[in-house]
Amino acid sequence: MDKAAGKTEANRKTLTKGASWIGSSRLIANAIGLVSTLVLARLLMPEDFGLVAIAESVFGLVGALTELMLANSLIQHRRPRAYHYHTAWTLNLARAALLAAMMALIGFPFALVYGDDRFVGLFLVLAGATLIGGLENPTLVIMWRKLIFWQDFVLNVSSKLVGFLVAVAIAYFFRSYWALVIGALAAQATRVAASYVIRPYRPRFSLRGHRDLLSFSVWLTLSNGIQTANWRLDPLLLGLFVPSASVGHFSVGNRLAYLPVKEGLGPLRSLFFPAFSRMQDDMHRLRHAYLNGQGMVALVAMPVGFGFALIAAPMIELALGRNWLPAVPVIQIFAAMSAIQACESVQPLAMALDRTHLVFRRDVQVFLVRIPLVLAGLALGAASGAGALMGIVIGAAAGSLVLFVLSLRLVTALSGLSIARQLSVAVRPLLAALVMSAGLMLVTSEPALRAALDGPLTEIAFSIGAGGILYVAAISLFWIASGRRDGAESAILGLAHRAWLGVRHRGRTSHP
């Protein structure tokens, strides 16, 4: 094996090991998060979720407008020194203190606008969580730079678990919306404490490296602020026209809809930035890696997103109860959109190439189009009788399509990959997912089968099993019809073949 091939194989093994750590972390953390949402939805009312969703939207919006994205700067920096980490810690703490003060102050006028004094206390607690978060250990990125990801497992699982236990305990004994915010506060404090246990670090106040860090992160900060404004304004706008319960249906439905695709693919997509950064000087390898990564994403995202939309109604009835049924159409539309949106990864590509100003420009364009679409959806929904809730959902979905198209164009500008070439890796998964959806809806519409599926649990189990069979059969046929082209399907078959050979080899060596 030559030196280049050996290096490639070593990188592949490192990324595979990293993906396993991140995959385990996300799997457990998401399972905790899902169980937490389901349990809390049983213990609390939609109004409680709507109230906290409005407060968290303000928190997220203000936080994004001041987010410095220094961890990404440290990852991208070719040779960070100790003073760079001290500078990152100092800037993060200063930013957190400023943000906490802002949150504490705006709670009072915000309570007047929405006519609810409970926002004052909510904003004070969120301010405390922000201040604590500013103390997180910045040297954890050293492990990310080296593609060592076990610390991600410890941070995510420990914080999620503590937050879950605290929130459920408060919800069980007090049946109060405070469970949601105090649980988040406990999770944040646990994450910060764990960051210093994992990698001991003595912070010092310093601004020596601020030019190096901010020159990279400034565009990410602006981009993150615009992105957050795009998505966080929805509950705020909705809360001005409908009761808090409807905001709760929107918030929980939106959260559940994006959870399977976004978090399920998190382990793979989180590897894109560090992996792309290693290839920033070899555009041919970078294009190849981008298409391979997106092919794998599409192969998983399409059946998960469309499949989740199909089981939304029985899932909500089983897991949350009939009080939450208005969230079903929210989940159905956003789950399908989450699968489509997953078929682009422009941000890690732009970060690796240090061209994040282009992402900011795209996000401004999306903002200028999306907000009018959301407002138009609200107005049309209210006027047509469909309701403000469905109006804002349709407007937001239209905005997501605009974001997707602009992202494809930006990938072309960054890498030279045409839009047709980018979409080519998602065509077979999309067609297979549509076949799966059509077949499943056709089968489950039969009266005899509907009678046999006498409850939401059996309907969910049947839909997952039948949908999985339909998708695998359809994607296999489309792949064979394409001439068995290299792509995600062949990559998965190759991984399965290597795993089988490994099992056979271990079996042989275990016997004399």
C-alpha positions as CSV (number, residue, x, y, z in Angstrom):
1,M,0.0,0.0,0.0
2,D,1.5,3.4,-1.0
3,K,1.7,6.4,1.3
4,A,-1.3,8.2,-0.1
5,A,-3.5,5.1,0.0
6,G,-2.4,4.4,3.6
7,K,-3.2,7.9,4.6
8,T,-6.6,7.7,3.0
9,E,-7.3,4.4,4.8
10,A,-6.2,5.8,8.1
11,N,-8.5,8.8,7.6
12,R,-11.4,6.5,6.7
13,K,-10.9,4.4,9.9
14,T,-10.6,7.6,12.0
15,L,-13.8,9.0,10.5
16,T,-15.6,5.7,11.0
17,K,-14.6,5.5,14.6
18,G,-15.6,9.1,15.1
19,A,-19.0,8.5,13.5
20,S,-19.6,5.6,15.8
21,W,-19.0,7.8,18.9
22,I,-21.1,10.6,17.5
23,G,-23.8,8.1,16.4
24,S,-24.0,6.6,19.8
25,S,-24.1,10.0,21.4
26,R,-26.8,11.3,19.2
27,L,-28.8,8.1,19.4
28,I,-28.9,8.1,23.2
29,A,-29.3,11.8,23.5
30,N,-32.1,11.9,21.0
31,A,-33.8,9.0,22.7
32,I,-33.7,10.9,26.0
33,G,-34.9,14.1,24.2
34,L,-37.8,12.2,22.6
35,V,-38.8,10.5,25.8
36,S,-38.6,13.8,27.6
37,T,-40.9,15.5,25.0
38,L,-43.4,12.7,25.2
39,V,-43.4,12.5,29.0
40,L,-43.6,16.2,29.5
41,A,-46.4,16.5,26.9
42,R,-48.4,14.0,29.0
43,L,-47.7,15.9,32.2
44,L,-48.1,19.5,30.9
45,M,-50.6,21.3,28.6
46,P,-50.0,22.7,25.1
47,E,-50.3,26.2,26.6
48,D,-47.2,25.5,28.7
49,F,-45.2,24.5,25.7
50,G,-46.5,27.6,23.7
51,L,-45.5,30.0,26.5
52,V,-42.0,28.6,26.8
53,A,-41.6,28.4,23.0
54,I,-42.3,32.1,22.7
55,A,-39.7,32.9,25.4
56,E,-37.1,30.5,23.9
57,S,-37.7,32.1,20.5
58,V,-36.6,35.5,21.8
59,F,-33.7,33.9,23.6
60,G,-32.6,32.0,20.5
61,L,-33.0,35.1,18.3
62,V,-31.0,37.4,20.6
63,G,-28.4,34.7,21.2
64,A,-27.9,34.0,17.5
65,L,-27.4,37.7,16.8
66,T,-24.5,37.7,19.3
67,E,-23.1,34.2,18.7
68,L,-19.4,34.3,18.0
69,M,-19.0,30.8,16.5
70,L,-15.4,30.7,18.0
71,A,-15.3,26.9,18.2
72,N,-15.5,26.7,14.4
73,S,-12.7,29.3,14.1
74,L,-10.5,27.2,16.3
75,I,-11.3,24.1,14.3
76,Q,-10.5,25.8,11.0
77,H,-7.4,27.6,12.3
78,R,-4.3,25.9,11.0
79,R,-2.2,26.3,14.1
80,P,-4.1,27.6,17.2
81,R,-2.0,28.6,20.2
82,A,-2.8,28.7,23.9
83,Y,-3.7,32.4,23.7
84,H,-6.3,31.6,21.0
85,Y,-8.2,29.4,23.5
86,H,-7.9,32.0,26.3
87,T,-9.3,34.6,23.9
88,A,-12.2,32.3,22.9
89,W,-13.1,31.8,26.6
90,T,-12.9,35.5,27.3
91,L,-15.0,36.5,24.3
92,N,-17.6,33.8,25.0
93,L,-18.0,34.9,28.6
94,A,-18.3,38.6,27.7
95,R,-20.9,37.7,25.1
96,A,-22.8,35.6,27.6
97,A,-22.8,38.3,30.2
98,L,-24.1,40.9,27.7
99,L,-26.7,38.5,26.4
100,A,-27.9,37.6,30.0
101,A,-28.3,41.3,30.8
102,M,-30.3,41.9,27.7
103,M,-32.6,39.0,28.4
104,A,-33.2,40.1,32.0
105,L,-34.1,43.6,30.8
106,I,-36.4,42.9,27.9
107,G,-38.5,40.5,30.0
108,F,-40.6,43.4,31.3
109,P,-41.5,45.1,28.1
110,F,-42.1,41.8,26.4
111,A,-44.6,40.8,29.2
112,L,-46.5,44.0,28.5
113,V,-46.7,43.4,24.7
114,Y,-48.0,39.8,25.1
115,G,-50.0,40.7,28.3
116,D,-48.5,37.9,30.4
117,D,-46.4,38.6,33.5
118,R,-45.0,35.1,33.5
119,F,-42.5,36.1,30.8
120,V,-40.6,38.2,33.3
121,G,-39.5,35.1,35.4
122,L,-38.9,33.0,32.3
123,F,-36.5,35.6,30.8
124,L,-34.6,35.8,34.1
125,V,-34.1,32.0,34.2
126,L,-33.0,31.9,30.6
127,A,-30.6,34.8,31.3
128,G,-29.0,32.6,34.0
129,A,-28.7,29.7,31.6
130,T,-27.0,31.9,29.1
131,L,-24.4,33.2,31.6
132,I,-23.6,29.6,32.7
133,G,-23.2,28.5,29.1
134,G,-20.5,31.2,28.5
135,L,-18.2,29.4,30.8
136,E,-17.8,26.2,28.7
137,N,-14.3,24.9,28.1
138,P,-13.0,26.0,24.6
139,T,-10.2,23.5,24.5
140,L,-12.6,20.7,23.7
141,V,-12.2,21.6,20.0
142,I,-8.7,20.1,20.2
143,M,-10.3,16.7,20.2
144,W,-12.6,17.7,17.3
145,R,-9.5,18.8,15.3
146,K,-8.0,15.4,15.9
147,L,-11.3,13.7,15.0
148,I,-11.6,12.2,18.5
149,F,-15.3,12.4,19.4
150,W,-15.8,10.4,22.7
151,Q,-16.2,13.7,24.6
152,D,-19.2,14.5,22.4
153,F,-20.8,11.4,23.9
154,V,-20.1,12.4,27.5
155,L,-21.3,16.0,27.0
156,N,-24.5,15.3,25.2
157,V,-25.6,12.2,27.2
158,S,-24.9,13.7,30.6
159,S,-26.5,17.0,30.0
160,K,-29.6,15.5,28.3
161,L,-30.0,13.0,31.1
162,V,-29.7,15.5,33.9
163,G,-32.0,18.0,32.1
164,F,-34.6,15.2,31.5
165,L,-34.6,14.1,35.2
166,V,-34.9,17.6,36.6
167,A,-37.7,18.6,34.1
168,V,-39.8,15.4,34.6
169,A,-39.5,15.7,38.4
170,I,-40.7,19.3,38.4
171,A,-43.5,18.5,35.9
172,Y,-44.7,15.5,37.9
173,F,-44.8,17.3,41.2
174,F,-45.9,20.8,40.2
175,R,-47.4,20.4,36.7
176,S,-45.8,23.7,35.8
177,Y,-44.2,25.2,32.7
178,W,-41.1,25.8,34.9
179,A,-40.2,22.2,34.3
180,L,-39.2,23.1,30.7
181,V,-36.9,26.1,31.5
182,I,-35.3,24.7,34.8
183,G,-34.6,21.4,33.0
184,A,-32.8,23.4,30.3
185,L,-30.9,25.3,33.0
186,A,-29.8,22.1,34.7
187,A,-28.7,20.6,31.3
188,Q,-26.6,23.7,30.6
189,A,-24.9,23.6,34.0
190,T,-24.1,19.9,33.6
191,R,-22.6,20.4,30.2
192,V,-20.3,23.1,31.4
193,A,-19.1,21.1,34.4
194,A,-18.5,18.0,32.2
195,S,-16.4,20.0,29.8
196,Y,-13.8,20.7,32.5
197,V,-13.9,17.2,33.7
198,I,-13.2,15.8,30.2
199,R,-10.3,18.2,29.5
200,P,-8.9,20.1,32.4
201,Y,-8.3,23.7,31.6
202,R,-7.5,26.9,33.6
203,P,-8.9,29.8,31.7
204,R,-7.3,33.2,31.6
205,F,-8.6,36.6,30.5
206,S,-7.0,37.5,27.1
207,L,-7.9,39.2,23.9
208,R,-4.6,38.6,22.1
209,G,-6.0,36.3,19.4
210,H,-9.2,38.1,18.8
211,R,-8.3,39.2,15.2
212,D,-7.5,35.6,14.1
213,L,-10.7,34.2,15.5
214,L,-13.2,37.0,14.6
215,S,-11.9,37.3,11.1
216,F,-13.2,33.8,10.4
217,S,-16.3,33.8,12.6
218,V,-17.8,37.2,11.8
219,W,-19.6,35.9,8.7
220,L,-20.7,32.8,10.6
221,T,-22.1,35.0,13.3
222,L,-24.1,37.1,10.9
223,S,-25.3,34.1,9.0
224,N,-26.3,32.3,12.2
225,G,-28.3,35.4,13.3
226,I,-30.2,35.6,10.0
227,Q,-30.9,31.8,10.0
228,T,-32.2,32.0,13.6
229,A,-34.4,35.0,12.7
230,N,-35.8,33.0,9.8
231,W,-36.9,30.1,12.0
232,R,-37.4,31.7,15.5
233,L,-39.8,34.4,14.3
234,D,-42.5,31.9,13.5
235,P,-43.7,31.3,17.1
236,L,-43.4,35.0,17.9
237,L,-45.6,36.0,15.0
238,L,-48.0,33.1,15.6
239,G,-48.3,34.1,19.3
240,L,-49.7,37.5,18.3
241,F,-52.7,36.0,16.5
242,V,-53.5,32.7,18.3
243,P,-53.7,31.4,21.9
244,S,-50.6,29.9,23.5
245,A,-52.0,26.4,23.0
246,S,-51.8,26.7,19.2
247,V,-48.2,28.0,19.6
248,G,-47.5,24.9,21.6
249,H,-49.0,22.7,18.8
250,F,-46.7,24.4,16.3
251,S,-43.6,24.3,18.5
252,V,-43.9,20.6,19.5
253,G,-45.0,19.6,16.0
254,N,-42.0,21.4,14.5
255,R,-39.6,19.9,17.0
256,L,-40.8,16.3,16.4
257,A,-41.0,16.7,12.6
258,Y,-37.3,17.6,12.3
259,L,-36.0,15.3,15.0
260,P,-35.7,12.0,13.0
261,V,-33.9,13.4,10.0
262,K,-31.9,16.2,11.6
263,E,-30.7,14.3,14.6
264,G,-30.6,10.9,13.0
265,L,-28.2,12.1,10.4
266,G,-26.3,14.3,12.9
267,P,-23.4,11.8,13.4
268,L,-22.7,11.7,9.7
269,R,-23.2,15.4,8.9
270,S,-21.1,16.6,11.9
271,L,-18.1,14.9,10.3
272,F,-18.4,17.0,7.1
273,F,-16.7,20.1,8.3
274,P,-13.6,18.5,9.8
275,A,-13.4,16.1,6.9
276,F,-13.9,18.8,4.2
277,S,-11.3,21.0,6.0
278,R,-8.7,18.3,5.4
279,M,-9.4,18.5,1.6
280,Q,-9.6,22.2,1.2
281,D,-6.5,22.2,-1.1
282,D,-7.8,19.3,-3.3
283,M,-11.0,20.3,-5.0
284,H,-11.3,17.0,-6.9
285,R,-11.3,15.0,-3.6
286,L,-13.6,17.6,-2.0
287,R,-16.2,17.3,-4.7
288,H,-16.1,13.5,-4.6
289,A,-16.4,13.5,-0.8
290,Y,-19.3,16.0,-0.9
291,L,-21.3,13.9,-3.4
292,N,-20.6,10.7,-1.5
293,G,-21.7,12.3,1.8
294,Q,-24.9,13.8,0.3
295,G,-25.7,10.4,-1.3
296,M,-25.6,8.7,2.1
297,V,-27.7,11.5,3.6
298,A,-30.4,11.3,0.9
299,L,-30.5,7.5,1.2
300,V,-31.5,7.7,4.8
301,A,-33.3,11.1,5.0
302,M,-35.9,10.4,2.3
303,P,-37.5,7.3,3.9
304,V,-37.2,8.6,7.4
305,G,-38.7,12.0,6.6
306,F,-41.6,10.8,4.4
307,G,-42.2,7.8,6.6
308,F,-42.4,9.9,9.7
309,A,-45.0,12.1,8.0
310,L,-47.1,8.9,7.2
311,I,-47.2,7.8,10.9
312,A,-47.7,11.2,12.4
313,A,-51.4,10.8,13.3
314,P,-51.2,7.4,15.1
315,M,-48.0,8.4,16.7
316,I,-49.4,11.6,18.2
317,E,-52.6,9.8,19.3
318,L,-50.5,7.1,21.0
319,A,-47.7,9.1,22.5
320,L,-49.2,12.5,23.3
321,G,-53.0,12.0,23.4
322,R,-55.8,13.7,21.5
323,N,-55.1,17.1,22.9
324,W,-52.1,17.2,20.6
325,L,-53.9,16.1,17.3
326,P,-53.7,19.7,15.9
327,A,-50.0,19.2,15.7
328,V,-50.4,16.3,13.1
329,P,-50.5,18.4,9.9
330,V,-47.6,20.5,11.2
331,I,-45.5,17.3,11.6
332,Q,-46.6,15.9,8.2
333,I,-45.6,19.0,6.2
334,F,-42.3,19.7,8.1
335,A,-41.2,16.0,8.2
336,A,-41.4,15.9,4.4
337,M,-39.5,19.2,4.1
338,S,-36.8,18.0,6.5
339,A,-36.0,15.1,4.1
340,I,-35.7,17.6,1.2
341,Q,-33.6,20.1,3.1
342,A,-31.2,17.4,4.2
343,C,-30.0,17.1,0.6
344,E,-27.6,20.0,0.8
345,S,-24.6,20.7,3.2
346,V,-23.5,24.1,2.0
347,Q,-22.4,25.4,5.4
348,P,-19.7,22.9,6.2
349,L,-18.4,23.2,2.7
350,A,-18.3,27.0,2.9
351,M,-16.6,26.8,6.3
352,A,-14.0,24.4,5.1
353,L,-13.2,26.8,2.1
354,D,-13.3,29.9,4.4
355,R,-16.0,31.5,2.3
356,T,-18.7,31.9,4.9
357,H,-19.6,35.4,3.7
358,L,-21.4,33.6,0.8
359,V,-23.6,31.7,3.3
360,F,-24.5,35.0,5.0
361,R,-25.5,36.5,1.6
362,R,-27.7,33.5,1.0
363,D,-29.3,33.7,4.4
364,V,-30.2,37.4,3.8
365,Q,-31.8,36.5,0.5
366,V,-33.8,33.8,2.2
367,F,-34.9,36.1,5.0
368,L,-36.1,38.7,2.6
369,V,-38.2,36.1,0.8
370,R,-39.3,33.9,3.7
371,I,-40.7,36.4,6.1
372,P,-43.2,37.8,3.5
373,L,-44.1,34.2,2.7
374,V,-44.8,33.5,6.3
375,L,-46.8,36.7,6.8
376,A,-48.8,36.0,3.6
377,G,-49.5,32.4,4.9
378,L,-50.8,33.9,8.2
379,A,-53.1,36.3,6.4
380,L,-54.4,33.8,3.8
381,G,-54.9,31.1,6.5
382,A,-56.9,33.5,8.6
383,A,-58.9,34.8,5.6
384,S,-59.7,31.4,4.1
385,G,-60.7,29.7,7.3
386,A,-57.8,27.3,7.3
387,G,-56.5,29.0,10.4
388,A,-53.3,31.0,11.2
389,L,-51.6,27.8,12.4
390,M,-51.8,26.1,8.9
391,G,-51.1,29.4,7.2
392,I,-47.8,29.8,8.9
393,V,-46.9,26.2,8.3
394,I,-47.5,26.5,4.6
395,G,-45.6,29.8,4.4
396,A,-42.7,28.3,6.3
397,A,-42.6,25.3,4.0
398,A,-42.5,27.6,1.0
399,G,-39.6,29.4,2.6
400,S,-37.8,26.1,3.1
401,L,-38.0,25.4,-0.7
402,V,-36.5,28.8,-1.4
403,L,-33.6,28.0,1.0
404,F,-33.0,24.7,-0.6
405,V,-32.7,26.2,-4.2
406,L,-30.4,29.0,-3.1
407,S,-28.2,26.5,-1.2
408,L,-27.8,24.3,-4.3
409,R,-26.8,27.4,-6.3
410,L,-24.2,28.3,-3.6
411,V,-22.7,24.8,-3.6
412,T,-22.2,25.3,-7.4
413,A,-20.4,28.5,-6.7
414,L,-18.2,27.0,-4.1
415,S,-17.3,23.6,-5.7
416,G,-18.2,23.8,-9.4
417,L,-20.8,21.0,-9.0
418,S,-23.8,21.7,-11.1
419,I,-27.3,21.6,-9.6
420,A,-28.1,18.6,-11.7
421,R,-25.1,16.7,-10.4
422,Q,-26.0,17.6,-6.8
423,L,-29.6,16.4,-7.3
424,S,-28.5,13.2,-9.1
425,V,-27.4,11.6,-5.8
426,A,-30.9,12.2,-4.3
427,V,-33.1,11.2,-7.3
428,R,-33.3,7.4,-6.6
429,P,-33.9,7.9,-2.8
430,L,-36.6,10.4,-3.5
431,L,-38.4,8.2,-6.1
432,A,-38.1,5.2,-3.8
433,A,-39.6,7.3,-0.9
434,L,-42.5,8.4,-3.1
435,V,-43.1,4.8,-4.2
436,M,-43.1,3.8,-0.5
437,S,-45.5,6.6,0.5
438,A,-47.9,5.9,-2.4
439,G,-47.9,2.1,-1.8
440,L,-48.4,2.5,2.0
441,M,-51.3,4.9,1.6
442,L,-52.9,2.6,-1.0
443,V,-52.5,-0.5,1.2
444,T,-53.7,1.1,4.5
445,S,-56.8,2.6,2.7
446,E,-58.2,-0.9,2.3
447,P,-61.2,-1.2,4.7
448,A,-60.3,-4.8,5.7
449,L,-56.8,-3.8,6.7
450,R,-58.0,-0.7,8.5
451,A,-60.3,-3.0,10.6
452,A,-57.4,-5.3,11.4
453,L,-55.2,-2.4,12.5
454,D,-57.3,-1.8,15.5
455,G,-55.1,0.7,17.2
456,P,-52.4,3.3,16.7
457,L,-49.6,1.0,17.9
458,T,-50.4,-1.8,15.4
459,E,-50.8,0.9,12.7
460,I,-47.4,2.3,13.4
461,A,-45.7,-1.1,13.5
462,F,-47.3,-2.2,10.3
463,S,-46.5,1.1,8.5
464,I,-42.8,0.9,9.6
465,G,-42.4,-2.7,8.5
466,A,-44.3,-2.4,5.2
467,G,-42.8,1.0,4.4
468,G,-39.3,-0.4,5.0
469,I,-39.9,-3.3,2.7
470,L,-41.3,-1.1,0.0
471,Y,-38.4,1.4,0.2
472,V,-35.7,-1.2,0.1
473,A,-37.4,-2.9,-2.8
474,A,-37.9,0.3,-4.7
475,I,-34.4,1.7,-4.1
476,S,-32.9,-1.7,-5.2
477,L,-34.8,-1.7,-8.4
478,F,-33.9,1.9,-9.3
479,W,-30.2,1.2,-8.6
480,I,-30.2,-1.9,-10.8
481,A,-32.0,0.0,-13.5
482,S,-29.3,2.7,-13.3
483,G,-26.7,0.1,-14.1
484,R,-25.5,-0.3,-10.5
485,R,-23.8,3.1,-10.6
486,D,-21.3,4.0,-7.9
487,G,-23.1,5.8,-5.1
488,A,-24.5,5.4,-1.7
489,E,-26.1,2.0,-2.5
490,S,-22.8,0.5,-3.6
491,A,-21.0,2.1,-0.6
492,I,-23.4,0.5,1.8
493,L,-23.1,-2.9,0.1
494,G,-19.3,-2.5,0.3
495,L,-19.5,-1.8,4.0
496,A,-21.7,-4.8,4.5
497,H,-19.4,-7.0,2.5
498,R,-16.3,-5.8,4.5
499,A,-18.2,-6.4,7.8
500,W,-19.2,-9.9,6.6
501,L,-15.6,-10.7,5.7
502,G,-14.5,-9.4,9.1
503,V,-17.0,-11.6,10.9
504,R,-15.8,-14.6,8.8
505,H,-12.2,-13.9,9.6
506,R,-12.8,-13.6,13.3
507,G,-14.8,-16.8,13.2
508,R,-11.9,-18.7,11.5
509,T,-9.2,-17.3,13.8
510,S,-11.2,-18.2,16.9
511,H,-11.0,-21.9,16.0
512,P,-7.6,-23.8,15.8
